Amino acid sequence: MPKKRANGEGTLHFRADRNLWEATITLSRHPGTGKLKRRSVYGKTQKEAQAKLNVLKKAQAEGTLRSPDRTTVAQWAEEYLENAAGRVKAGTLQSYRMNLNLYVLPALGNIRLDKLTARDVAGMINDLAREKGVRTSQYARTLISMMLNYAVSLDVLPRNVARNTRPPKSTRQEMLFWQPHEVRTFLTAIDGHRLEPFFRLALATGMRKSELLGLRWADLNRQTLSVRQTVVRVAYEPKIETPKTNAGVRDLMLDAPTLGWLEVRRAAYLAEREAAGESWAEHDLMFGDKEGRPLMPWRIDHYWRALRDGCGVKQIRFHDIRHTYATLAIASGMDVRMLAERLGHADASITLRIYSHILDSQRRRSAQSLDSLLEVAERTAIHPATGKNVGEFLGTGADEKAG
C-alpha cells in the first residue's frame, strides 16, 4: 500500500483523461467559504510532474508562491526575479530589474497575470518604440516574454501571450568608428594621461570596457593577455565577475608596442601602490583607482568624453573603439574567425553579421583581374628547377628570346 503523503507535500496522480501526470498543491483556504485553493502542474511522466511540484513547494516554503487568480504582472515579476537571481549574474539581474521597473511594469504591472493579453503587450511595445526607441522596446518585449515563459513552465499560465506579438522592426543604424588619422590624433592628445595605456590597449585589442577594467597583472604572461574577469556596476558599486559567456574567456597575443605601454602602466601602478601605503586595496588590477580599488565603469566614460571632445575628432562612444579596432583589423586582412576569437564572439557568424558592410567593401576592393593576379604571383613565386624568383626567370628568358 503506497505511503500517504503528509500535509503540504501535495498530491500526485495520473490523469487518464489527459494522458498526463498531475501534481497538486494547496495554496490557501478562502476566509469566507473555507474552500481550498489549489494549483496543479502537469508532466508527461511522473518524474517531470514531481519535479514541477518540488519547484512549487520550494516557492511556497519561501513565501513567494501566490494564488494565480490574484497575482498581478508586478507580483509575478518579483517571483521571476527571485528565481533568476540564482541563474544569472548580478549585473544582468540588475539590468532586468531596472528595465522592468522603468518600462514594463508602469504599463502592465497592475494587470492580473491570467488576464494579460497579447493586445496589452503589443500596446506597451508600440508605445515604447515611439517614445523610447526600438531597442528599448525590443528589450522590454524580451523581458515580459521571459517572465511569461517562466509562468508557462510552472503551469501558472497555459501560454505565453507575448509570443503572439511582433517585435518592432529596427532600422540599421550607421556604425560609427574612427579613421586611422583620427586614432592618431586621439593618441597624440592623450600623451602622458594616466589612462593612456588603458585607451591604447582598447584600440589595440577591441576589448570591452568591463574586460579592460577586470584585467590583473597575473593575467599577463609574456606576450599573452588572458581575459578571465570583468568589472561591472551593481547597485552603484563596482563588482568583479567572470565574463558572461565562455567565448568571453580568451587569450590575446599582444604586439611589442602594446606590451611596452603595459610596462609604462606597471611602473605607474607600483608607484601608486607605494604612495597609497596602508590604504592600498590589493586586487592586482592593471587599471584600478590610485588606491588599487576597481574603477566604476562610468568613470571611464567621463574621462573618455573629456579626452575625445578635447581633440576635435568624431564623437563616438567608448564601445565604438571596439568597432574601430575591428574595422582596422579587417582592412589589414585579418581572418574573420581570428577576429571573432579576439573580440570574444561566440561564433564567427556574429562577427560577419555586425561587420558585413565592411567585409563587403573589402570584397569589392579584393576583386582583381587575372592579369594582375598573375603579375603578383610571378613577382613572388620561386621556380622549382632554378630556385630563382619566377619573375626573374621569365624575364631573363624573354630577353634572351628577343635578342
C-alpha positions as CSV (number, residue, x, y, z in Angstrom):
1,M,0.0,0.0,0.0
2,P,1.5,3.4,-1.0
3,K,2.6,5.7,1.8
4,K,0.2,8.5,2.4
5,R,1.6,12.0,1.8
6,A,1.9,14.4,4.7
7,N,0.2,17.8,4.7
8,G,1.9,20.3,2.5
9,E,3.6,17.6,0.3
10,G,1.0,17.9,-2.4
11,T,-0.7,15.1,-4.4
12,L,0.5,13.3,-7.4
13,H,-1.7,11.1,-9.7
14,F,-2.1,10.0,-13.3
15,R,-4.9,11.7,-15.3
16,A,-6.1,9.1,-17.9
17,D,-8.4,11.7,-19.5
18,R,-5.5,13.9,-20.3
19,N,-2.8,11.2,-20.5
20,L,-0.7,13.3,-18.1
21,W,0.6,13.2,-14.6
22,E,-1.0,15.8,-12.3
23,A,0.6,17.2,-9.2
24,T,-1.5,19.5,-7.0
25,I,-0.5,21.7,-4.0
26,T,-2.8,23.6,-1.7
27,L,-2.3,27.3,-1.7
28,S,-4.7,28.7,0.9
29,R,-8.3,28.5,2.2
30,H,-10.8,31.2,1.3
31,P,-11.6,33.1,4.6
32,G,-15.3,33.3,3.8
33,T,-16.3,30.0,2.3
34,G,-13.5,27.8,3.6
35,K,-12.9,26.4,0.1
36,L,-9.4,25.3,-0.6
37,K,-7.4,27.0,-3.3
38,R,-5.1,24.7,-5.2
39,R,-2.6,24.9,-8.0
40,S,-1.9,22.0,-10.4
41,V,1.0,21.3,-12.6
42,Y,1.4,18.6,-15.3
43,G,4.0,16.4,-16.7
44,K,4.3,13.7,-19.4
45,T,6.0,11.5,-16.8
46,Q,5.7,11.1,-13.1
47,K,9.2,12.3,-12.7
48,E,8.5,15.5,-14.6
49,A,5.4,16.2,-12.6
50,Q,7.2,15.6,-9.4
51,A,10.0,18.0,-10.4
52,K,7.5,20.7,-11.1
53,L,5.8,20.0,-7.8
54,N,9.1,20.4,-6.0
55,V,9.5,23.8,-7.5
56,L,6.1,24.9,-6.3
57,K,6.8,23.5,-2.8
58,K,10.1,25.4,-2.6
59,A,8.4,28.6,-3.6
60,Q,5.6,28.0,-1.1
61,A,8.2,27.4,1.7
62,E,9.9,30.7,0.8
63,G,6.7,32.6,0.7
64,T,6.9,33.5,-3.0
65,L,4.1,31.3,-4.2
66,R,0.9,33.2,-4.9
67,S,-2.6,32.3,-6.0
68,P,-2.7,32.8,-9.7
69,D,-6.2,34.3,-9.7
70,R,-4.9,37.4,-7.9
71,T,-1.3,37.6,-9.0
72,T,-0.5,40.7,-10.9
73,V,2.2,41.1,-13.5
74,A,4.2,43.2,-11.0
75,Q,3.9,40.4,-8.3
76,W,4.9,37.8,-10.9
77,A,7.9,39.9,-11.9
78,E,9.2,39.7,-8.3
79,E,8.8,36.0,-8.3
80,Y,10.6,35.7,-11.7
81,L,13.5,37.9,-10.5
82,E,13.9,35.8,-7.3
83,N,14.1,32.7,-9.4
84,A,16.5,34.4,-11.9
85,A,18.8,35.5,-9.0
86,G,20.4,32.0,-8.9
87,R,20.8,31.7,-12.6
88,V,22.2,35.0,-13.9
89,K,25.0,37.3,-12.9
90,A,24.3,40.2,-10.6
91,G,24.8,42.8,-13.3
92,T,22.3,41.0,-15.6
93,L,19.8,40.8,-12.7
94,Q,20.1,44.5,-12.0
95,S,19.5,45.2,-15.7
96,Y,16.4,43.0,-15.7
97,R,15.0,44.8,-12.6
98,M,15.8,48.3,-13.8
99,N,14.2,47.8,-17.2
100,L,11.2,46.1,-15.8
101,N,10.6,48.9,-13.3
102,L,11.2,51.6,-16.0
103,Y,9.4,50.2,-19.0
104,V,7.3,47.1,-18.4
105,L,5.6,47.5,-15.0
106,P,4.4,51.1,-15.5
107,A,2.3,49.8,-18.4
108,L,1.4,46.2,-17.4
109,G,2.2,45.9,-13.6
110,N,-1.4,46.3,-12.3
111,I,-2.9,43.8,-14.8
112,R,-3.7,40.4,-13.4
113,L,-1.3,37.8,-14.8
114,D,-4.1,35.5,-16.0
115,K,-5.9,38.4,-17.7
116,L,-2.9,39.7,-19.6
117,T,-3.5,39.7,-23.4
118,A,-1.3,40.0,-26.5
119,R,-3.0,43.3,-27.1
120,D,-1.7,44.6,-23.7
121,V,1.8,43.6,-24.6
122,A,1.6,44.9,-28.1
123,G,0.4,48.3,-26.8
124,M,3.4,48.5,-24.5
125,I,5.8,47.6,-27.3
126,N,4.4,50.2,-29.7
127,D,4.3,52.9,-27.1
128,L,8.0,52.3,-26.1
129,A,9.1,52.1,-29.7
130,R,7.6,55.5,-30.3
131,E,8.7,57.2,-27.1
132,K,12.0,55.4,-26.1
133,G,13.2,53.8,-29.3
134,V,13.1,50.4,-30.9
135,R,16.0,48.8,-28.9
136,T,14.3,49.7,-25.6
137,S,11.0,48.3,-26.9
138,Q,12.6,45.1,-28.1
139,Y,14.3,44.5,-24.7
140,A,11.1,45.1,-22.9
141,R,9.3,42.6,-25.1
142,T,12.1,40.1,-24.3
143,L,11.7,40.6,-20.6
144,I,8.0,40.2,-20.5
145,S,8.3,37.1,-22.7
146,M,10.9,35.5,-20.4
147,M,8.6,36.2,-17.4
148,L,5.6,34.6,-19.1
149,N,7.7,31.6,-20.3
150,Y,8.6,31.0,-16.6
151,A,4.8,31.1,-15.7
152,V,4.1,28.6,-18.5
153,S,6.8,26.3,-17.3
154,L,5.1,26.1,-13.9
155,D,1.7,25.7,-15.4
156,V,0.6,29.1,-13.9
157,L,-0.4,30.1,-17.4
158,P,-1.4,28.0,-20.4
159,R,0.5,30.0,-22.9
160,N,2.8,33.0,-23.4
161,V,0.7,35.8,-25.0
162,A,3.9,37.8,-25.8
163,R,4.7,35.3,-28.5
164,N,1.7,36.5,-30.4
165,T,3.2,40.0,-30.7
166,R,5.6,41.1,-33.3
167,P,8.9,42.8,-32.2
168,P,9.3,46.3,-33.6
169,K,11.4,46.3,-36.7
170,S,14.7,48.1,-36.3
171,T,16.4,50.2,-38.9
172,R,20.0,49.5,-39.2
173,Q,22.0,52.4,-37.7
174,E,25.2,53.6,-39.2
175,M,28.1,52.1,-37.4
176,L,30.5,54.8,-36.1
177,F,34.2,54.3,-35.9
178,W,37.4,56.3,-36.3
179,Q,39.5,56.5,-39.4
180,P,43.3,55.9,-38.9
181,H,44.1,59.7,-38.8
182,E,41.5,60.2,-36.0
183,V,43.1,57.4,-34.0
184,R,46.5,59.0,-34.3
185,T,45.0,62.4,-33.4
186,F,43.5,60.9,-30.2
187,L,46.7,59.1,-29.2
188,T,48.7,62.3,-29.6
189,A,46.1,64.2,-27.4
190,I,46.2,61.7,-24.5
191,D,50.0,61.6,-24.3
192,G,51.0,61.4,-20.7
193,H,47.5,60.8,-19.3
194,R,47.2,58.3,-16.5
195,L,44.8,56.2,-18.6
196,E,46.8,56.4,-21.9
197,P,47.8,52.7,-21.6
198,F,44.1,51.8,-21.0
199,F,42.9,53.5,-24.2
200,R,45.8,52.3,-26.2
201,L,45.1,48.7,-25.1
202,A,41.4,49.2,-26.0
203,L,42.3,50.4,-29.5
204,A,44.9,47.5,-30.0
205,T,42.6,44.7,-28.9
206,G,38.9,45.8,-29.2
207,M,38.3,44.6,-25.6
208,R,35.1,45.6,-23.8
209,K,35.3,48.2,-21.1
210,S,34.3,45.7,-18.4
211,E,37.0,43.3,-19.6
212,L,39.7,46.0,-19.5
213,L,38.7,47.1,-16.0
214,G,39.0,43.5,-14.8
215,L,42.5,42.8,-16.1
216,R,45.1,41.7,-13.5
217,W,48.8,41.7,-13.7
218,A,48.6,37.9,-13.1
219,D,46.7,37.7,-16.4
220,L,49.8,38.9,-18.4
221,N,52.2,36.1,-19.3
222,R,54.9,37.3,-21.7
223,Q,53.0,38.2,-24.9
224,T,49.7,36.6,-23.8
225,L,47.0,38.6,-22.1
226,S,44.2,36.4,-20.6
227,V,40.6,37.7,-20.1
228,R,39.3,36.0,-17.0
229,Q,37.2,38.6,-15.2
230,T,35.2,41.8,-15.6
231,V,34.2,44.8,-13.5
232,V,30.5,45.8,-13.7
233,R,28.3,48.1,-11.8
234,V,25.9,46.5,-9.4
235,A,23.8,48.7,-7.0
236,Y,26.0,51.7,-7.6
237,E,29.2,49.7,-6.7
238,P,31.8,48.1,-8.8
239,K,31.7,44.3,-8.7
240,I,34.2,41.8,-10.1
241,E,32.6,39.0,-12.1
242,T,33.5,36.3,-14.6
243,P,32.7,37.1,-18.3
244,K,29.1,36.5,-19.3
245,T,29.9,33.8,-21.9
246,N,32.5,31.1,-22.4
247,A,33.7,33.0,-25.5
248,G,34.5,36.0,-23.4
249,V,37.1,33.9,-21.6
250,R,40.0,34.1,-24.0
251,D,43.8,34.7,-24.5
252,L,45.1,37.5,-26.7
253,M,48.5,37.8,-28.2
254,L,49.9,41.3,-27.9
255,D,52.3,43.2,-30.1
256,A,55.6,44.7,-28.8
257,P,54.4,48.3,-28.7
258,T,51.3,47.4,-26.7
259,L,53.4,45.4,-24.3
260,G,55.6,48.4,-23.9
261,W,52.7,50.6,-22.9
262,L,51.7,48.0,-20.3
263,E,55.2,48.2,-18.8
264,V,54.6,52.0,-18.6
265,R,51.4,51.3,-16.7
266,R,53.1,48.7,-14.4
267,A,55.7,51.3,-13.4
268,A,52.9,53.8,-12.5
269,Y,51.0,51.0,-10.7
270,L,53.9,50.3,-8.5
271,A,54.4,53.9,-7.7
272,E,50.7,54.3,-6.8
273,R,50.9,51.3,-4.5
274,E,53.8,52.7,-2.7
275,A,52.2,56.1,-2.3
276,A,49.0,54.6,-1.0
277,G,50.6,52.8,1.8
278,E,48.2,51.1,4.2
279,S,45.1,52.4,2.3
280,W,46.1,50.3,-0.7
281,A,43.4,47.6,-1.6
282,E,45.1,44.7,-3.2
283,H,43.2,43.5,-6.2
284,D,46.1,43.2,-8.6
285,L,44.2,45.3,-11.1
286,M,46.0,46.9,-14.0
287,F,43.5,49.7,-14.2
288,G,42.1,50.3,-10.7
289,D,42.0,53.7,-8.9
290,K,45.0,55.2,-7.2
291,E,44.4,53.0,-4.1
292,G,44.0,49.8,-6.1
293,R,40.2,49.5,-6.0
294,P,38.1,48.6,-9.0
295,L,37.1,51.7,-11.1
296,M,33.4,52.3,-11.7
297,P,32.7,51.9,-15.5
298,W,31.0,55.4,-15.6
299,R,34.3,57.0,-14.6
300,I,35.9,55.6,-17.8
301,D,33.1,57.2,-19.8
302,H,33.7,60.5,-18.0
303,Y,37.4,60.5,-18.9
304,W,36.7,59.2,-22.4
305,R,34.3,62.0,-23.3
306,A,36.6,64.7,-21.9
307,L,39.6,63.4,-23.9
308,R,37.7,62.7,-27.1
309,D,36.0,66.1,-27.1
310,G,39.2,67.9,-26.4
311,C,41.0,66.8,-29.6
312,G,38.3,67.5,-32.2
313,V,37.8,64.0,-33.5
314,K,34.4,62.4,-34.4
315,Q,32.2,61.9,-31.3
316,I,32.0,58.1,-30.9
317,R,31.1,56.1,-27.8
318,F,33.7,54.2,-25.9
319,H,32.1,51.0,-27.2
320,D,32.8,52.2,-30.8
321,I,36.5,51.8,-30.1
322,R,35.7,48.1,-30.5
323,H,34.2,48.8,-33.9
324,T,37.3,50.9,-34.8
325,Y,39.6,48.0,-33.9
326,A,37.5,45.5,-35.9
327,T,37.4,47.8,-38.9
328,L,41.2,48.3,-38.9
329,A,41.7,44.6,-38.4
330,I,39.5,43.7,-41.4
331,A,41.2,46.4,-43.5
332,S,44.6,44.8,-42.6
333,G,43.4,41.4,-43.8
334,M,42.7,39.7,-40.5
335,D,40.7,36.4,-40.9
336,V,37.1,36.7,-39.7
337,R,37.4,33.7,-37.4
338,M,40.5,35.1,-35.8
339,L,38.8,38.5,-35.4
340,A,35.8,36.8,-33.8
341,E,38.1,35.0,-31.4
342,R,39.9,38.2,-30.4
343,L,36.6,40.1,-29.9
344,G,35.2,37.3,-27.7
345,H,32.3,36.5,-30.1
346,A,30.7,33.1,-29.5
347,D,30.6,32.4,-33.2
348,A,32.1,33.9,-36.3
349,S,28.6,34.4,-37.7
350,I,28.1,37.2,-35.1
351,T,31.2,39.0,-36.4
352,L,30.0,38.5,-40.0
353,R,26.6,40.0,-39.2
354,I,28.0,43.0,-37.4
355,Y,30.7,43.9,-39.9
356,S,29.1,42.6,-43.1
357,H,29.1,46.1,-44.7
358,I,32.8,46.5,-44.1
359,L,33.6,43.0,-45.3
360,D,31.5,43.7,-48.5
361,S,33.7,46.7,-49.1
362,Q,36.8,44.6,-48.7
363,R,35.5,42.0,-51.1
364,R,34.9,44.7,-53.8
365,R,38.5,46.0,-53.3
366,S,39.9,42.5,-53.4
367,A,38.4,41.8,-56.9
368,Q,41.4,41.6,-59.3
369,S,41.8,40.7,-62.9
370,L,43.6,37.5,-64.0
371,D,46.4,39.6,-65.3
372,S,47.0,41.4,-62.0
373,L,46.9,38.1,-60.1
374,L,49.4,36.5,-62.5
375,E,51.6,39.6,-62.1
376,V,51.7,39.3,-58.3
377,A,52.3,35.6,-58.5
378,E,55.2,35.9,-60.9
379,R,56.9,38.5,-58.7
380,T,56.8,36.4,-55.6
381,A,56.9,32.7,-56.6
382,I,60.0,30.6,-56.7
383,H,60.8,28.4,-59.8
384,P,61.3,24.7,-58.6
385,A,64.1,24.0,-61.1
386,T,66.3,27.0,-60.7
387,G,65.4,28.2,-57.2
388,K,65.2,31.7,-58.6
389,N,62.2,34.1,-58.4
390,V,59.9,33.2,-61.3
391,G,59.6,36.8,-62.3
392,E,63.4,36.9,-62.8
393,F,63.4,33.6,-64.6
394,L,60.7,34.6,-67.0
395,G,62.2,38.0,-67.6
396,T,65.6,36.5,-68.5
397,G,64.1,34.0,-70.9
398,A,62.1,36.7,-72.6
399,D,65.1,39.0,-73.0
400,E,67.2,36.2,-74.5
401,K,64.5,35.2,-76.9
402,A,64.1,38.8,-78.0
403,G,67.9,39.1,-78.5
